[in-house]
């Protein structure tokens, strides 16, 4: 949901926490005091005049109802009355957003299993004291303005399953110590200001790794976890060969786009099970791998555009639903299987513009399915059979390459 950022600076009045009368509430008094400290380092910015403040239910008076059942965003254990889940904010578009900082008092909620902070403008560092919460399984502090480095103390959380710190202003590198988190399955650090190389070793049971939109550099690690299913390193500053993915046999989604990777595309990357491959806008060269084609399935996407791929297109990508091969140096005629896939509706998008292709075996008078989008402009065909109607605006308005460009291209 869209987050409303207000163009002015807020000043916060932090109240010194007062001792809580422990006789009335059923919640553990230490947890209740911790919640008061947490509340006093946060403030609410209304986004709608009709939306009630998030903290309106956080009544600390002695006569108030049981905080375990009345405090918004708080879940307690039924047996111990200790706070086990703390959700700050609602995430709804018309609800107030939170500003301020995260209090180190979070560490006093020693039975906490989930810590969730919804979108807001919370600033400052992630408290290092978070490493004392040995029962934590989920940390989700997304879409705020948190700064500083990822606390190495997070590596002290033996039960951590999900760590999502995306869309903040975090800097520094990924602590190598995170590799020791044996239960970590989901690591999302996208859209921060993280730098350095990726750790040489990642958590062994990792399923989901998203580091999109940072400033990581260097080459890929020598090996990724065998369990990995989702990998996105898009929009960073990484270079070198596309390697280290051979042992990750469970991969279904790979996005290495908008980096500086070079060399050839490894054939094993195209294998059954993978439905999405994004390698666009790199410096990749060589041929499209000659691997057996298979049924990629509904929703499958392969984007190899804006590279330096050469040679004739192989049959390995027949059946991909959305295929981008534009802005390369491909030559020769397109295999008939691609045309057949477009005609039978299994391939809905085929972009081949800005190559050196000499033929597209479509029978004269053939009509493409209404859902098909095929672009062949700016190739070495004197009269591309489909014109420009399905081409994006970025393809330009030239139907064919000038003849001198086609005669100058020599097969490597």
Secondary structure, DSSP 8 states (H G I E B T S, - for coil): ------SS-------------TTT--S-HHHHHHHHHHHHTEEEE-S-TTS--GGGG---STTS--HHHHSTTEEE-TTT--EEEEEES---TTS-EEEEE--GGGGG-TT--EEEE-SSEEEE---GGGGG-TT--EEEE-SSEE-SB--GGGGG-TT--EEE--SS--EE---GGGGG-TT--EEE--SSEEEE---SS--TT--EEE--SSEEEE---S---TT--EEE--SSEEEE-S-S-TT-TT--EEE--SSEEEE---GGGS-TT--EEE--SSEEEE-----------TT-EEE--SSEEEEE--GGGTT-SEEE--SSEEEEEE-HHHHHHHHTTS--EEE--SSEEEEE---TT----TT-EEE--SBS-TT-TTTTTT--GGG-S-SB--HHHHHH----
